[in-house]
Amino acid sequence: MAMTLGNGLTIDRLNASPSLCDAVPSSTLQGRVLLISDHDYRTARRANMHPIADALARLGCEVCFVSVRFSPLSRLKGDSRTFLWDRANRPEMQNGVQCYLWKTPFHPFHPHMPIINDVATLAYRAYAHWPNQFLDEAMRTASFIVVESGLGALLMQRARDRNPSATIVYVASDELATVGVHPFVQAQLEAAIDDIDQVCVPSPRMAPRFEWARDRLFYVPHGLDAADFPDDEPTPYAMPRNAVSVGSMLFDRTVFTHAAARLPDVQFHVIGAGEDFDAPENVHLHREMPFRDTVRFIRHADVGIAPYRAAPGCDYLCDTSMKLMQYEYFGVPAVCPTFAAGERGDRFGYLPGEPASIEAAMRAALDKGRTTTPKSFLTWEDVVRRLVDPRAFPDTVLGT
């Protein structure tokens, strides 16, 4: 049986396959989907928007992935997308996904200085209306527009103006305040709620801070596909007792300077932190690497580390951290701040900035050892179905 949404996106509810919630059978999708993110699909780093794009393509959609927040300032900040500098502002196909990196003469950022706050606000207003024919055409021709938390939140009203019939979804991968986005962006996002069909958060803990979304608020967790985590990858480690950290979000380097000095027999591998720092010899800094190579480090690690520093409203990370999900999938005990540990028995929390607490968490995780039961997660196809039609899944409803 096929169902056509008002935006022309077709859902075929035949060929059911089980998932964590069997309320609605699996679906195939057809139509043009526009994804807007601070990430670029072509980078080695894979955030949640990358597998969402892949899942949409596998389910039959024409996918366009637009990356924002890129300008000469990005080069100064060491942005991981700078290798695409000469390929910006023109579409390019990769893995069946149309990619477009929007390079502008400037992009606004949060100066955290009240004295120039008004100037920053003007920059954000200008960016929201900066002309780009490709972006506007992509908005006009999309059946479904997914905007991820970040600078793209400024574009919600623009998307609705260009396409009154599209289904527009805001995916709150993170709370804007947590990742340091200027309050003006949050204000503009909330002002656009009538232009948004659904706001999807990956943790119910985020719901109290999204009351402005009213009955358009839904819970859609991150997914994980077993095919992305092969069992036959050889170990990258040359020595025993290895701990690994992947990613750069809220990265706290002091975790490694404290832990490595107190645990000299453990090798600490830090992948894609986005910064270099002085540390003991048993800390190994790795640049961003292809996802499959990263998986080898996770699979064969004795401990996984999620070295988040504290930020406003960051408690939701205990549900949304993709690195913690990946550690759980392989049964790798995890070390993280107490606010990210939740009530999971395979996570060992520490108090940020306290060396003795960090050491105790590391030793407890090492003593725990590897478990043999991987956790179960939604597939990314399951996630996409919920993003498209969350009201069909009773387990997604949060708003009232």
C-alpha positions as CSV (number, residue, x, y, z in Angstrom):
1,M,0.0,0.0,0.0
2,A,1.4,3.4,-1.0
3,M,0.8,6.6,0.8
4,T,1.5,10.0,-0.7
5,L,2.2,12.9,1.6
6,G,1.0,16.4,0.8
7,N,4.5,17.3,-0.4
8,G,4.6,14.6,-3.1
9,L,6.9,12.3,-1.2
10,T,5.7,8.7,-1.6
11,I,5.9,6.1,1.2
12,D,5.4,2.5,0.2
13,R,4.5,0.5,3.4
14,L,5.0,-2.9,1.8
15,N,7.9,-5.3,2.5
16,A,7.9,-4.9,6.2
17,S,11.0,-5.6,8.2
18,P,11.3,-5.6,12.0
19,S,12.9,-2.8,14.0
20,L,13.0,-1.7,17.6
21,C,9.5,-0.3,17.1
22,D,7.2,-2.4,14.9
23,A,4.3,0.1,14.9
24,V,4.8,0.9,11.2
25,P,6.3,-1.4,8.6
26,S,9.5,-0.5,6.7
27,S,9.2,2.0,3.9
28,T,10.7,3.0,0.6
29,L,10.8,6.6,-0.3
30,Q,10.8,8.4,-3.6
31,G,11.4,12.1,-4.1
32,R,14.0,14.8,-3.8
33,V,15.4,15.4,-0.4
34,L,17.5,18.4,0.6
35,L,19.8,18.1,3.6
36,I,21.4,21.2,5.1
37,S,24.2,20.8,7.6
38,D,27.4,22.4,9.0
39,H,29.1,19.1,7.9
40,D,30.0,18.1,4.3
41,Y,29.2,14.7,3.0
42,R,32.6,14.3,1.5
43,T,34.7,14.6,4.7
44,A,36.3,11.7,6.5
45,R,34.3,12.6,9.6
46,R,30.9,11.0,9.7
47,A,28.2,12.6,11.8
48,N,24.6,11.6,11.9
49,M,23.7,13.4,8.6
50,H,26.1,11.3,6.6
51,P,24.3,7.9,7.3
52,I,20.9,9.7,7.0
53,A,22.0,10.8,3.4
54,D,23.1,7.2,2.6
55,A,19.9,5.7,4.0
56,L,17.8,8.1,1.9
57,A,19.7,7.2,-1.2
58,R,19.3,3.5,-0.5
59,L,15.6,4.0,0.0
60,G,15.2,5.5,-3.5
61,C,15.4,9.3,-2.9
62,E,17.3,11.9,-4.9
63,V,19.5,13.4,-2.2
64,C,21.1,16.8,-2.2
65,F,23.5,17.6,0.7
66,V,24.3,21.3,1.2
67,S,27.1,22.2,3.6
68,V,27.0,25.7,5.2
69,R,29.2,27.9,7.5
70,F,32.2,28.0,5.1
71,S,34.3,31.1,4.2
72,P,37.9,32.4,4.3
73,L,37.5,32.3,8.1
74,S,37.2,28.5,7.9
75,R,40.8,28.3,6.6
76,L,42.0,30.3,9.5
77,K,40.2,28.0,12.0
78,G,41.6,24.8,10.4
79,D,38.2,23.6,9.2
80,S,38.3,20.0,8.1
81,R,36.5,20.9,4.8
82,T,39.3,23.2,3.5
83,F,40.5,20.4,1.2
84,L,37.3,21.2,-0.8
85,W,38.1,24.9,-1.1
86,D,38.5,24.9,-4.9
87,R,35.4,22.6,-5.3
88,A,33.1,24.8,-3.4
89,N,30.0,26.5,-4.9
90,R,29.5,23.8,-7.5
91,P,27.6,20.6,-7.3
92,E,29.5,17.3,-7.2
93,M,28.2,13.7,-7.0
94,Q,29.6,11.2,-4.5
95,N,28.1,7.8,-3.7
96,G,24.9,8.8,-5.4
97,V,24.5,12.0,-3.2
98,Q,24.7,15.5,-4.8
99,C,27.1,17.5,-2.7
100,Y,27.4,21.3,-2.5
101,L,29.7,23.3,-0.2
102,W,28.3,26.9,0.1
103,K,31.3,29.2,0.3
104,T,30.5,32.8,1.2
105,P,32.8,35.9,1.6
106,F,32.1,35.6,5.4
107,H,30.2,33.5,7.8
108,P,29.0,34.7,11.2
109,F,30.2,33.2,14.5
110,H,29.5,33.8,18.2
111,P,32.1,36.2,19.5
112,H,31.0,35.7,23.2
113,M,31.6,39.5,23.6
114,P,28.5,41.5,24.4
115,I,30.2,44.7,23.3
116,I,30.0,43.6,19.6
117,N,26.9,41.5,19.9
118,D,24.8,43.9,17.7
119,V,27.4,43.6,14.9
120,A,27.3,39.8,15.2
121,T,23.5,39.9,14.9
122,L,23.7,42.0,11.7
123,A,26.1,39.4,10.3
124,Y,23.7,36.6,11.0
125,R,20.8,38.5,9.4
126,A,22.9,39.1,6.3
127,Y,24.0,35.5,6.1
128,A,20.4,34.2,6.2
129,H,19.6,36.2,3.1
130,W,22.9,35.8,1.2
131,P,22.1,35.1,-2.4
132,N,22.7,31.6,-3.8
133,Q,20.9,30.4,-6.8
134,F,21.8,26.7,-6.3
135,L,20.5,26.7,-2.7
136,D,17.2,28.4,-3.6
137,E,16.6,26.0,-6.5
138,A,17.4,23.0,-4.3
139,M,14.8,24.4,-1.8
140,R,12.2,24.9,-4.5
141,T,12.5,21.4,-6.0
142,A,12.7,19.4,-2.8
143,S,9.8,17.4,-1.4
144,F,11.5,17.1,1.9
145,I,13.9,19.5,3.6
146,V,16.0,18.4,6.6
147,V,17.9,21.2,8.4
148,E,20.4,20.1,11.1
149,S,21.1,22.2,14.2
150,G,23.8,24.7,13.5
151,L,24.0,27.8,11.2
152,G,21.4,26.2,8.9
153,A,18.8,27.0,11.4
154,L,18.8,30.5,10.0
155,L,17.4,29.1,6.7
156,M,14.1,27.7,7.9
157,Q,12.0,30.7,6.9
158,R,13.9,31.0,3.6
159,A,13.1,27.3,2.9
160,R,9.4,27.8,3.5
161,D,9.3,31.0,1.4
162,R,10.9,29.1,-1.5
163,N,8.7,26.0,-1.1
164,P,5.3,26.3,0.6
165,S,4.5,22.6,0.0
166,A,7.7,20.9,1.2
167,T,7.8,19.0,4.5
168,I,10.4,20.8,6.5
169,V,12.2,19.1,9.4
170,Y,14.6,20.5,12.0
171,V,16.9,17.8,13.3
172,A,18.3,18.9,16.6
173,S,21.5,16.8,16.7
174,D,22.7,19.1,19.4
175,E,21.2,22.0,21.4
176,L,22.5,25.3,19.9
177,A,23.5,26.6,23.3
178,T,25.5,23.5,24.0
179,V,27.7,23.8,20.9
180,G,28.1,27.6,21.4
181,V,25.8,28.9,18.7
182,H,24.8,32.6,19.0
183,P,21.5,33.2,20.8
184,F,20.2,35.0,17.7
185,V,20.1,31.7,15.8
186,Q,18.0,30.1,18.5
187,A,15.6,33.1,18.4
188,Q,15.2,32.9,14.6
189,L,14.6,29.1,14.9
190,E,11.9,29.5,17.4
191,A,10.3,32.3,15.4
192,A,10.1,29.9,12.4
193,I,8.2,27.2,14.2
194,D,5.1,27.7,12.1
195,D,7.2,27.0,9.0
196,I,8.5,23.7,10.4
197,D,6.5,20.5,10.2
198,Q,8.4,18.6,12.8
199,V,11.3,19.1,15.2
200,C,13.1,15.9,15.9
201,V,15.4,15.5,18.9
202,P,17.6,12.4,19.5
203,S,17.0,12.3,23.3
204,P,13.8,12.8,25.4
205,R,16.0,14.7,27.9
206,M,16.1,17.6,25.4
207,A,12.3,17.9,25.4
208,P,12.0,20.5,28.2
209,R,14.2,22.9,26.3
210,F,12.0,22.5,23.1
211,E,8.6,23.4,24.5
212,W,8.5,26.1,21.9
213,A,8.0,23.3,19.3
214,R,4.6,22.4,20.9
215,D,2.9,19.4,19.2
216,R,5.6,19.3,16.5
217,L,8.2,17.8,18.7
218,F,9.2,14.2,18.2
219,Y,11.9,11.8,19.5
220,V,14.0,10.2,16.8
221,P,17.2,8.6,18.1
222,H,20.4,8.1,16.2
223,G,20.8,4.8,14.3
224,L,23.6,2.3,13.6
225,D,24.0,0.0,10.7
226,A,25.9,-3.3,11.4
227,A,27.3,-3.2,7.9
228,D,29.3,-0.2,8.8
229,F,31.1,-2.1,11.5
230,P,32.7,-5.2,10.0
231,D,34.0,-8.0,12.3
232,D,37.1,-8.9,10.2
233,E,39.1,-5.7,10.5
234,P,42.6,-6.3,11.8
235,T,43.8,-4.5,14.9
236,P,45.7,-1.2,14.4
237,Y,47.4,-1.5,17.8
238,A,51.1,-2.6,18.2
239,M,50.9,-2.7,22.0
240,P,48.5,-4.1,24.6
241,R,46.1,-2.0,26.7
242,N,44.7,0.7,24.4
243,A,42.2,3.4,25.0
244,V,40.6,5.4,22.1
245,S,38.8,8.7,21.6
246,V,37.2,9.8,18.4
247,G,35.8,13.2,17.4
248,S,36.1,16.8,18.4
249,M,32.8,17.9,20.0
250,L,33.4,19.6,23.3
251,F,36.9,18.0,23.4
252,D,38.7,18.2,26.7
253,R,42.4,17.6,26.3
254,T,43.0,17.6,30.0
255,V,41.5,14.1,30.3
256,F,44.5,12.7,28.4
257,T,47.2,14.8,30.2
258,H,45.9,13.6,33.5
259,A,45.1,9.9,32.6
260,A,48.2,9.2,30.6
261,A,50.5,10.4,33.3
262,R,48.8,8.2,35.9
263,L,48.4,5.2,33.6
264,P,51.8,4.9,31.7
265,D,51.1,1.3,30.7
266,V,48.0,2.4,28.7
267,Q,48.3,3.7,25.1
268,F,45.8,6.5,24.5
269,H,44.8,7.1,20.8
270,V,43.1,10.4,20.1
271,I,41.5,10.5,16.6
272,G,40.2,13.6,14.9
273,A,40.2,15.9,17.9
274,G,40.9,18.9,15.7
275,E,43.8,20.2,17.8
276,D,47.3,19.3,18.8
277,F,48.5,19.5,22.4
278,D,51.4,18.5,24.6
279,A,50.9,15.2,26.4
280,P,52.9,12.2,27.7
281,E,54.5,9.9,25.2
282,N,51.7,7.3,25.6
283,V,49.2,9.7,24.0
284,H,49.1,9.3,20.2
285,L,47.3,12.0,18.2
286,H,45.8,11.0,14.9
287,R,44.3,13.2,12.2
288,E,40.8,12.6,10.9
289,M,40.8,9.3,9.0
290,P,38.2,7.4,6.9
291,F,35.4,6.0,9.0
292,R,36.3,2.3,8.3
293,D,39.8,3.0,9.7
294,T,38.3,4.6,12.8
295,V,36.2,1.5,13.3
296,R,39.3,-0.7,13.6
297,F,40.5,1.4,16.5
298,I,37.1,1.2,18.3
299,R,36.6,-2.5,17.7
300,H,40.0,-3.5,19.2
301,A,40.2,-1.0,22.0
302,D,40.1,-1.9,25.7
303,V,38.4,1.3,26.6
304,G,36.6,4.0,24.7
305,I,36.8,7.6,25.9
306,A,34.2,10.4,25.4
307,P,36.2,13.4,26.7
308,Y,33.4,16.0,26.7
309,R,33.8,19.2,28.6
310,A,30.8,20.6,30.4
311,A,28.5,22.9,28.4
312,P,24.9,24.3,28.9
313,G,22.3,21.6,28.8
314,C,24.8,18.8,27.9
315,D,23.1,16.1,29.9
316,Y,21.4,14.8,26.7
317,L,24.8,13.5,25.5
318,C,24.3,10.3,27.5
319,D,21.6,9.4,24.9
320,T,23.0,11.0,21.7
321,S,26.7,10.5,21.7
322,M,27.5,8.5,18.6
323,K,31.0,7.6,19.9
324,L,29.4,6.1,23.0
325,M,26.9,4.2,20.9
326,Q,29.8,2.8,18.8
327,Y,31.6,1.7,21.9
328,E,28.5,0.0,23.2
329,Y,28.0,-1.8,19.9
330,F,31.4,-3.5,20.2
331,G,31.0,-4.1,24.0
332,V,33.9,-1.7,24.8
333,P,33.6,-0.1,28.3
334,A,33.5,3.6,28.1
335,V,34.9,6.5,30.2
336,C,33.1,9.8,30.1
337,P,32.0,12.7,32.3
338,T,29.3,11.8,34.8
339,F,26.8,13.9,32.9
340,A,27.2,11.6,29.9
341,A,27.3,8.3,31.8
342,G,23.5,8.1,32.4
343,E,22.5,4.9,34.1
344,R,24.5,2.6,31.9
345,G,26.6,-0.1,33.6
346,D,29.2,-0.2,30.9
347,R,30.0,3.6,31.3
348,F,32.3,4.9,34.0
349,G,31.9,8.5,34.9
350,Y,34.4,11.0,36.1
351,L,34.3,14.6,37.3
352,P,35.9,16.8,34.6
353,G,39.2,18.5,35.7
354,E,39.7,16.1,38.7
355,P,42.8,13.8,38.0
356,A,42.0,11.3,40.7
357,S,38.4,10.9,39.4
358,I,39.6,10.4,35.8
359,E,42.1,7.8,36.9
360,A,39.5,6.0,39.0
361,A,37.1,5.8,36.0
362,M,39.9,4.5,33.7
363,R,40.9,1.8,36.1
364,A,37.3,0.7,36.7
365,A,36.7,0.5,32.9
366,L,40.0,-1.5,32.4
367,D,38.9,-3.9,35.3
368,K,35.5,-4.3,33.7
369,G,37.0,-5.5,30.4
370,R,35.2,-6.3,27.2
371,T,31.6,-7.4,27.3
372,T,30.2,-9.9,24.7
373,T,26.7,-8.6,24.2
374,P,26.4,-5.7,21.7
375,K,23.6,-3.2,22.1
376,S,20.7,-3.0,19.6
377,F,19.9,0.2,17.8
378,L,17.6,1.4,15.1
379,T,19.0,1.2,11.6
380,W,19.5,4.5,9.7
381,E,16.6,3.4,7.4
382,D,14.4,3.2,10.6
383,V,15.6,6.7,11.6
384,V,14.8,8.1,8.1
385,R,11.2,6.7,8.3
386,R,10.7,8.4,11.6
387,L,12.0,11.7,10.3
388,V,9.7,11.5,7.3
389,D,6.6,10.5,9.1
390,P,7.1,10.6,12.9
391,R,3.4,10.7,13.7
392,A,3.1,7.1,12.4
393,F,5.3,5.9,15.2
394,P,3.8,6.1,18.7
395,D,7.3,5.9,20.3
396,T,8.3,9.3,18.8
397,V,5.6,11.5,20.3
398,L,6.9,14.1,22.8
399,G,5.0,17.3,22.1
400,T,1.5,18.1,23.4
